[in-house]
Amino acid sequence: MAKERTPLPNLQPILLGVGFALLVVISAATVYLVDRAATDTQKLTQTLSVEDKLSNVLLAVRRAESSQRGYLFTDNSNYLKEFYAGEPEARQIVEELRALTRDNPARQATLDRVTKELDAKFQEMSETVTLNQRGEADAARRLVLSDAGRAITEDLRKTVDAAIIDEARLAAERGAQSRQTSRMLLYATLASAALIVLIGAMSVLLVQRSARQRETAQKELETTNANLERIVEYRTADLTEANEEIQRFAYIVSHDLRSPLVNIMGFTSELEALRKDIFEQVAKLAADLAALNAQAAEASNAGALEQLGSDFDEAIRFIKTSIGNMDRLINAVLRLSREGRRDFQPEPVDMNALLTAIADTVTHRAVELGASIEVGALPGIETDRLAVEQIFANLVDNALKYGREGEPLQIQIAGRANASHATYEVHDNGRGIDPADHARVFELFRRSGPQDRPGEGIGLAHVRALVRRLGGTMALRSALGQGSTFTVTLPRRWAPGTRSRT
């Protein structure tokens, strides 16, 4: 008589329990790492902003000082415009720095010193201006030549430079922390995918083994396994998407926002070289004056000094342009960051009324462009009103911005709905988008075609992020010279926690 085989224990419930427990742990770790990465990025952006504003304090003082000396040299009161504007600007920047660094006692103490040195500097400059205005030009010049003002300026520069160096060190630390968090998030994603795939593989083996012993339970086990695989797919997609967003954001901070700084550093070196050339020209001028009469020396050196002045102006212009670019990029990133933290509140939205209101707000601009906007019958939805308004306001604004020369612009907005979703299309007959750039236009700070329209390159990236947060999808059909159609699909009823599966 054959020995009866003892049935193996059913490990499927245990495995599923372990799998779901791992999913809970991984989800919690992912949420923590994503939040930590966002915080790290915000701190890094704040540090870069502090560095920029510290430099702006010195720029404001130097502009005021140049204005004061121009006035003393020419006795022309028109030079005092920059002087009178310099002090309020410098003090406003210091107050902004206090707000940005209120959690840093050491930086607050530095700003106290900066405030005292600003008081002394502007008092010294105001005294020279007052003396000159009273007709005591010689006394004003003696005060300038006493080097008291230069000593104050040097103390201020040393204080600000020390703070900038400290902020740069802090930025490097926070940048390293941000990269470490991104790596941890990537490792968590890969580990979770590997664990889930392993659990899925073990589940398949157990299903097959259990089927040979109990054929009647085969369908139930297969269904359970299929559900687990779907959970694996959804969760892996969510983790991959979150990691890609963090990587793109890290790229912006490390590349796009650092690029203007590279320009500033390069042109600062050029200014230092020009400073050396100026002293050489002055020395040469002194030698020429000793050998020739003053008129001949001036004629021989005027062209060289004029060229140096032109080089100075060009270098300063490039530095100001780079600073402006950095400020624009930082502000754009901060706006996206603040919008990403806003809590959505679902409510019934009349899409016909909302799109008509958007069209009304751009009527004047449309008339100037010779454009027409047609709003068809649109199905209503229950969602966050502000987010939907931002989505379609951006799409309509984009359509108005990129019309074709010599072709009357026509914008048509249509919609349809089924039991679960509503689909809206914003169509225009503008200049269109090259199919090779369809993915590019949805990336931060990336634009398609000629860069002949104003903008920062964040509109469509912001729109797609909002659509995804609302649990919807977004698509683009377009070709050069044939217009564009943006398709937005949203749930008829959105609830917090709804996620897009695209």
Secondary structure by P-SEA (a helix, b strand, c coil): ccccccccccaaaaaaaaaaaaaaaaaaaaaaaaaaaaaaaaaaaaaaaaaaaaaaaaaaaaaaaaaaaaaaaccccccaaaaaaaaaaaaaaaaaaaaaccccaaaaaaaaaaaaaaaaaaaaaaaaaaaaaacaaaaaaaaaacaaaaaaaaaaaaaaaaaaaaaaaaaaaaaaaaaaaaaaaaaaaaaaaaaaaaaaaaaaaaaaaaaaacccaaaaaaaaaaaaaaaaaaaaaaaaaaaaaaaaaaaaaacccaaaaaaaaaaaaaaaaaaaaaaaaaaaaaaaaacccaaaaaaacaaaaaaaaaaaaaaaaaaaaaaaaaaaaaaaaaaaaaaaabbbbbcccaaaaaaaaaaaaaaaaaaaacbbbbbcbbbbbbccaaaaaaaaaaaaaaaaacccccccbbbbbbbcccccbbbbbbbbccccccccccccccccccccccccccccccaaaaaaaaaaaacbbbbbbbcccbbbbbbbbbbccccccccccc
